[in-house]
Amino acid sequence: MTLLFEHKSRDGSAKQGAAPDTRLPATGAKRSGTALLIIGCAISVIVIALALGLGLGLGLRKHHGISLSPSTTHPSTTSAASAPTGTPLPGNGGSSTTSSSLEEWRLDPKSYVLDTSWDLNAAPTTRHYDLVISEGQGWPDGVVRDMLFINGQFPGPLIEVNRGDRLVVNVTNYLSKNSTTIHWHGLFQNGTNWFDGTTGVTQCGIPPGKSLLYNFTIDNQFGTYWYHSHYGTQYLDGILGPLIVHAPEEADARKLYDQERVVLVQDWYHDFSTVNLGNYLVPDNENSEPVPDNGLINGFSYFNCSSYPPDSGRTCFDNNTYTVFTLDPNTRTRLRLINTGAFAEFQLSIDNHTLSVIEADGTLVNPYPVHRLPIHVAQRYSVVLTTNQSTSTNYWIRAAMNTACFTGDNPVLDPTTMAVVSYSGNNTIVPAVNSSVDWKDAYDVICEDLDPSLLVPTSRAVPPPATTFYRVDFSFGIGAYQLDYAKVNGTTWAPLGNSTTLIEAVDGLGQGEAGKFGVTGQVSAFESNQFVVGTSNSSVEVVDVLIYSLDEGSHPFHLHGHQFWILRTGSGSFDWKNYYSSIMPSKPGAVENALRRDTLTIKPYAWSLIRFVADNPGLWALHCHIAWHMEAGLLMQFMSRADVLKTMRIPDDVRALCV
């Protein structure tokens, strides 16, 4: 198949609740006589329109592009007559991608506009969602590829709840071959560990043609979260979406903004994830992760089809465009940023606009101004954007991949993924070159988080003194069959084939094997590829974990079921004297401003000290969220509250998946 350059018709692909229709856009040549007739008619219409416009003094405001119009708008100070003109955005200035003409497999971007009238104080209720997983073809950036869809669309729908609500989600697997799961990233799942969605740890996969009803209450947390498949590398192919939890405590934060948007930022590959994984886990391929082909913002991006040679075998449509966030002048918008990608850290900025950080991974923080914000895989931040610059132009959003963290090159990759903020009155034009200006701040050359000491929680929770301590070392190296595998304290993780560590622990403890499973420290009752540390067996422990990276790359580590305090980060020697005298006992001045989050980046050959309260019964993964690294085995588990697990009853429908 040769490289095709085509314009899309809008007959769509995936159908909700069924295997998607994967028809490609129809194209066809037109006879020259017909073309001349159309051109003549078009000229006549334009002449008449101009005459009417001039004679009657009418102004025409365009409403094209991937426009995220606010649910409650403020009067715009930019009149239609004064709206700027300029170079059209790719894809006919966005005219082919209005909400009314989206492909059926594309989620309407307006669904990521949050309703500011949402009642933060509503009584707890039960909220129902249906997620149908299917497969087909799509072209988020114009390059056609096999994808996975939720309810026939990409990305997945917004799930929105209040703290205290019960969330009931029926997940149905319509895939032809593979099982699937859904992990609720950042949610504690206290008392419902079996619904955490981690393959081989808390559940087996949902097989094709089957469903699982996830049913749990969200308590003791609120903020910006997301959900995604935790079965192999599936989420990279489309099984992901945002999850927002509200609470009355948001009322004070709402004084800082007038409206809200969800913004998903992700790297994107033009091949199915299993193809890239197969190219990664091959003999003698050391530290050479697949480099993305592009990036997406809310499921859209532009790709220059000429980047591929004609004999590439790719089908590429050259009229894709950028996501456009249409706002009003002199308003404040909370952007809930989520990195839903596989590998790349992004450094996000908006030309000419300072951003104010107000949340990190579900923790509200005092506003902190930034020009560029680093956001690694699986992390979330909320920033406030104030539209207080000139209305004579639109402005670029720049999500620049930190390519210094890539070990290889990709000749087709433009590492800066773009979107547009428009409050000019014309959302179909490219930001003006000399008016929309990138910040001069230097880009990071190491993938690292914003200094956690700069983000002070609005509600301070001083960590209690630690009662136990563990050191975890991780590294990569060539092992059996000359494959590059990760090791966590010497163990390379792999998911159990037809069981879970949760089921094995619950059954073992229930059968009186406390001597094997109810131990403190490494639990050796599991298979040799499961590194599990037992904590809080008879009473709740406060656990310090010193994570050492013995690798040359940065790694975003995520802990399931908990938020942790980031107590210290550094490189070189660890200050044990200060730890025992001040940090471990939580002395005043040592830890009271520590940031709480669930995903942090550990720099090359560096360490991080985190603390969490091990009061959540279950098996909880701690792993690198770079998808390629987790598949290479970079995962361990904490097992908490053996005394509770002993009497835990795992639902029959969850157990039935492991057959």
N, C-alpha and C positions, 0 to 999 in steps of 0.2 A: 504494500500500500504506500502510495506517495504522500507527501505532505500536501494537504489541501488548505487553500485560503478561501474561506466562505463567510457569508453573512448569514446570521441565524434567522430562521423563521421561528415562531413561538409555539410550536406544537408540543413542547415539553417532553418529559420522559416518565418519571416515577409516579405511579398512582398510589394514593394512600390506602393502606390496608391490603395491598396486594403486591405481587412481584411487579416491579416498575416496567413501564413501557419505555424502551431505550431507543426510540427512533431519533435519528440525527436530523438536524435541520435540513429542510428541503431547499434545493437551489435549482435554478433553471435559467438558461439563456433566453433572451428576449429578441424577437425579430427587430431588425433595424427600423422598419416602418412604425412598429408599435412604440419603439423608443422615441422616435421623433415626435409622434403624436403626444406622448406623455410629457416630453420636454416642452412642447408648445403649450400644452395645457397648464403646466407648472408656471411658465413665464407669465401667462395671462392672469393666473390666480395671484401671483406675487404683485404684479402691476396694480391689480384691483385693490389688493390689501393695502399696499403702500398709499394709494390714492385715498382710500377710506381713512387710513391712519392719519395722514397729513391733514386731510380736510376736516376730520372730526376731532383731531387732537387726541386720538386714543393711544394708550400705551399697552403693549402686549408683554406680559410677563410669562416667561417660559417656566414649565414645571416638569422638566425632564431630569433624567439621571436617577441614580439609586438614592432617592431622597428620603431622609429620615425626618419627616415633619413632626413637630411637637404635637402631642395630643391636646395640649392647651397652649395656644399661641398668644404672643404679645403683639400689639400693632407694630409693624415694621416701619423704621424711619427711612427706609430706602424706597423711593417711589419707583414704579415700573419705568417711567420715562428716564430716570437717572441711573438705572441699572447698567453696570458696565458691560462692554462687549469685549471679545477677545477670541483666542484660538479655542475651538471646540474641544471638549474632552474626547478621548478615544471612544470608539463605538458610536459615531454620529452624535457626538456631544451628549451621550447618554440617552438619546431619544429612543433607543431601542430597548432600554432596560427600565422603563417606568414600572411601577408596581402592577399596573393593569396588564402588562405584557411580559411578565417574567416567565421563564420556562417553569413548567409545573414542578420540577424537582428543586427549584430554588425557593428557600424560605423568604417570605416577604420581609424585607429589612425593617418595616414599620413595627413588626412584632417584637423588636428589641427596644422599643420606646416604652419606658415604664410610665404608668399612670400615677401622676403625683397626687391624685385624690385617694390613693390606696389608704385604707384605714389601718393605721399602725396599732390601734387599740382594740381591734375587733376581737370578740370572744373566740377562743380556739375552735376550729372546725376541721372537717375532713375534706381534703382536696384530692380529686381524682384526675389522673392522667393516663393516657394510653400511648405507649411507644411501640410502634411496629417496625421491626428491623428488616430491611430488604436490600437488594443489590440491583445495580444497573450501571448506566453510564452517565457521566456529567462532565461539565467543562467550566469549573469555577473561574478559571483565568483564560478560558478560550481553548485550552488543550484538552481534547477528549480522552478520558481514561475511565477504567472501571472504578466504581465507588460503592460505598454502603450508605444507606439512607435511613432516616428516622421518619416514619409516617410519610415516606416517599419524598422527603425533602432534605436538603442540606443548607446550613447546619441545622441542628435539632431545635425544637421549640423551647421557648422560655418557660421554665417552671418557677412559679412565684408563690411563696407561702409566708405566713407569720410564724414567729417563734411560738411553740405550743401547739401548732397544727399537726394533725396526722396526715401524712402524705401516703397516698395509695396509688401505686403506678403499676399497671399491667404491661409487662414487656413480652411481646410475642416475636418469635424468631422465624422469619420467612426466608432465611438464607438457604441456599441449596445444599450446602455441605457442612458448614462450620457451626459450632455452638457459639454462644455469646453470653455476656454478663453486663450489668451496669453497676459501676462504682459511683458513689455519691461523694465527690471529692471535697474533703474538709468537714463532712458531717460526722458527728461523734458516734452515732449508732449505739448509744448506751442502752444495753439490754436487748439489742437486736443485732449482735455481731454477725449473724448469719446473712444479713442483708447488706453487708459492706461491699459485696460484689467482686471480691478478689479471687480469681481462679486458683484453685488448689490450696487456698488459705481458708477462706470462709464459705465458698460454695463451688460446686462443679458447674460447668457451662449449661446454659439452656439449649437443648438440642433443636435442630431444625423442625419446624412444625409444632413446637411446644411453647408454653408461656410460663411465666413466673410472676406472681403478684407480690411486689415489694410493698411492705406495709409497716410503717414506722412513724414514731413521733419525733419531731424536731424540737429539742429543748436545750436550754442553757447556751444558746449561740445565735448570732445573726450576722448578716453581712453578705459578701459576694462569694459564691461557690460555683461549681460546675459539675456536670455528670458526664461520664464517658465509659465506653467499654473497657473492661480490665481483662480481656481475653486476648492474649498475644498482642499484636500490634494493630488490632481492629480500629481503635479510635482514630488512627492516622488516616483511615479511609473514609471517615465521615460520621462515626457514631459518637457524637458529642453535642453538648448544649449547655447553656447557662442555667444556674439555679440561684435565685435570690431569696434570702430570708430576711424579713422585716421584723422590727421590734419597736416598742415605744421609745427606747433610747435613741432612735434615729431622729426624733423630733428636733433636738438641738442641732444635729448635723444638717437637717433640712434647711435651717436658716442660712446655710452657706450656698445654697443653689436653688434654682427655680425649676429644673427639670432633670431627667435622668435618661441615660442611654447605656446599653450594654455594648461593649466593643470586644469582639473576639479577634485576637491576633495569632496567626499561626504560620509556621513554615509549611510548604506544600511540595509534594512530589508528583511527577507525571506518570509514575508507575505505581502499581498496587504495592502495599507495604510488604507483603510477603516476598515480592521480587527483590526489593531493596534489602530485606533481611537475609535472603539467600545469598546476596552478593557481599554482605557484611560478615556473616559467620561462615567463612571459607578458610581453608588452610593458609597460614602465613600472612593473613591480613591483620596486622597489628595496629590498633588505634587509628583506624581509617573508617570512620562512620560515613554513611551515605550523606552527601551534601544536598540540601534542598534544591529544587528547580525554580522555586518562586515562593512568594508569601501571599497570604490572604488576610483581608480585614473584613469581618462579618461575611465571609464566604465569597468575596469578590476580589478580583485583581485584574490588572492588564498584563498581557504577555506579548512581546514582540514576536509574531509568528516567524519572521525571517531569521530568528535565532537558530532555528532548526534547518538543516539542509533539506532540499527537496526529496532526497531519498531516505529520510529519517524514519519513515513509516508512521509518522504522527499525523493526526488530523487536528488542525488548529483553526479556530475562527478568529478573524482579526477585528471583530467589532465588540470585544469585551471592554468594559470600562471600570472605573474606580468606584468604590463606595463614596457617596457624598452625604455628609451630615448637614442637612439644611436647618439652620438655626435662625434666631432673630438677633439684631444688634442689641448690645447692652443687656444681655441676659447671662445667667450663670448655669452651666450644665455639668452635672456629675457624670463623668465617664467611668463606668465600671469595667476596667481592663482585665482581660483574662488571656493568658498565653496558653492556648490549647494545642500547641505544636508538639513536634517529636524531638527536636534537637536544638534549635537555635534560640539563643538569648536575643531579645530585641532591645534596642535603645530607642524609646519612643519620644517624639517631640512634635510640637505644632509650631510652624513658622510664626514668628512675631509674638507668640503668646506664652507667657509664663504659666505653668500648671501648678496647682496646689494639691499636694498629696494629703488625703484625709482618711485613707483606709489601707491596710495591708493584711490580706488573708483573713478577713473577718474581724480585724481589730481596728476600731476607729482611733485615729491619732490626731494630735494637734496639727493644724495646717502647716505644711512645709513646702516652700516654693522650689521648683526645679525647672530647668530648661530641658534636660533629657532625663528620662526615667528608665533604668534597666529593669527588664522583667523577664525572668527565666521561665522555662517550661513549667506549667502548672501553677505559677504564682498569680495572684490577683492584687490589683491596686485600684483604688478609686482616686481620681483626680478631678478637680473643679477647673473648668475652662470658662473664662470670662470673655465674651465677644465684644471687646472694647477697642478694637483697632479700626483702621479705615475700612469703609464699605465700598471702596473703589476696586477691590480685588477679592478673589477667594484665596484660601490658604491651604498649603500642603500639610497633611499629617504624614510624618516620616517615621516608619518603623524599620530601623536599620538593624539588620542582623549583624551580630558581632562575629565577623568572619575570622578574627584572630583565634577563635576557638575551634575553627575547622582545620582538619589536618590535610584536606584535599581541596581541589578546585572544581568548579562546575562552570564551563564556559557559557552556559545559557542563563546563569543566575544573575539577576539584578538584585543585589543584596538589600536594597532599600525598597520596602513595600510601601506604597503610597495610598492615601485616601484624601478626600477634600472636605474642608470645613467651609461652608458657604453661608454668609449672612449679607451678601452683596445685593441680593435681588435677582441674580442670574446664576443658577447652580449648574449650568451646562458648560462652563468655560474653564480652561486651565488657569490656575493661579498665575498672575502676571510675574514675569521673571524678576523684575527689579523691585517688586512690591512684596511678594511672599518670599521671605528670606530665612534661610536656615540659621540656627544659632551658631556662633563661632566657637562655642565650647568644644574642646577636643573630645573625640569619641574614645571610649574605654578600649584598651588593648588586652584586657583580661575580663572574662565573664565573672562579674561579681555583683552582689546586691548593693542597693543603696545602703549606706552605713546605717545599721539598725539603731545606733545611738541618736540619730537625727529624727527618728520617728518615735515620739513620746505618746503613749496611749492616753486617750482622754479619760479613761477610767483605769486607774492604776491598780493592778493586782500584784502585790509583792509576793514573789515566789516563796513558799515555805522552805525551811532548811531541808537540804537533801539528807536522805537516810541510807541511800545506797548509790554505788558508783560502778559504771561499766565503761570500758574502753573498747571501741570498735575501729578496726583498721580495714581499709578496703584498697584493692589494687587490681590491675589487669596484668595478664601474662599469657604467653603461649602455653597451652596445656595439651591434653590428649588430642590426637589427630591434627596437631599443629593449629588448633583453633584458639583464638584470642578470647579468653573467658575472664569474667570478673570473679574476685574472691572477697568474701566478707569474713574476716578472722579465719581464713583458710577454706571457706565453704563456698561453692558455686551453686546458687539456687536454681531449682527447676520445679515447675508445678507438679504436684502429685497427679498421677495418671487418672485415677478413678476414685479419689477421696479428697479430703481436705484435712489440714492439720487441726482445724477446729473440731471436726467430727472425731478424729482419732483421740484428741485430748479429752473431749467430753465423754466418749465411750470408755476410755481407759480409766479416767477418774471415777466414773460411775461404777466401774467393775472393781473398785478397790485398789487400783494401781497408783496410789498417791506417791509411793516411793519412786516410781518411774516418771510420772508427769508433774507431780506437785513439788518440784524442786526449785530452789533459788539458784540462779545462774543458768548455764547452758543445760538445756533439756535434751538428753541423749536418747530419749525414747523414740524420736522420730527418725525417718530415713536420713542417711548421711548427707543428702543434699538440702537438708532443712536446718539452718542455724537459728535456733529458737532460744531466747533467754526468758526464764521464768521470773516473775516479780509479783509482789503482793499476794503471796500464797495464803496467808492467814490474816493479814492486816494490810492496810493501804500504805504503800511505800512512795516516797518522793525520789525519783530516779534522775541522777545525772548521767549523761552519756557524752563521753569525749570521742568525737568522730575524727579520725585521722585519715587524710587522703594521701596515699602513696602513689598517686597517679599524676600525670602531666596535664590533665584536663580539669575543667570545672564541672561540678555535679550538683544539680538541684535535688536535694533530698527531701522526701515527703514522708511524714509519719501519719499513718491512718489512725482514726479514732481519738485524736488528741490535738490540742494546741500545745506548743512548748514555748518556754522562755529561751531566748537567745542570750546566754550569759556572757560569753566571751568568744571572740574569733581571733585567729592569728596564724602565724607561721613560725617555724623554729621551735624552740623549747617551750614547754608548758610551765607556767609558774605555779608549781605545786605549793609553795609556801603561802602565796596569796590565796590559793584555792582553799586550803584547810583553815586559814585564819579568818577569811572574810567571805568568800563566795559560798562555800559549802554551808556555813551557818546562817547565811543571808544577813550579814551584818549591815547596819544602816550605811547608806552611801555606796554599797557594793552592787546591789541588784534591783533596787526598787523601781527603776525606770526601764527595766528589761522589756523588750518588745516580744509580744506573743504572736506567733504565726504557726502555720503547719508545713511550710515549704521554705527551705533556705538553701542558698548556693554555697558550696564549699569549694574554695579556690584550690588551684594546683599545689600539691605538697604542703597543704595547710591543715588546720584543725578548727573545729567548732565545738563549743561546750553548750549543750542544751539541757533543759530540765523539764520533766513532766510529772504529773501526779498519776500514778498507775492505778486508778480507781475504776477503770472501765473493763468489765469482764470480757475476755475474748482473746483471740489471736490477731495481732495488729502488725501490719507490714511496715517496715522502714526501708525505703528503696530510693534509688536514683530514678527520677522521672524522665530522663532521656530514654525514649522507648527502646533504642538499640541497646542501651546498657542494661536495662532490666531483662531484656531477652538474653543477654549474655550472662545473667545470673547475679546482678547487683541488687540483692534483696535479702533482708533478714526479718525476723519476727520477734515481737515481745508477746509473751503469754501472761496475762494478768488475771488475778483473782481465781486461783485454782479452787478455792473453797466454794465459789459461786458456780464455776463451770461443772463441778461435781454433780450438781442438781439441775443444770441447764437442760431445757428440752428444745432441741432443734426441730422446727416444723417439718412435718412429713413431706410436704411438697419440695422443701429444700433438700432433704435427704434423698428423695426419689431421683434427683438429678444425677446422683452418683451411682449409676447402675451400669 
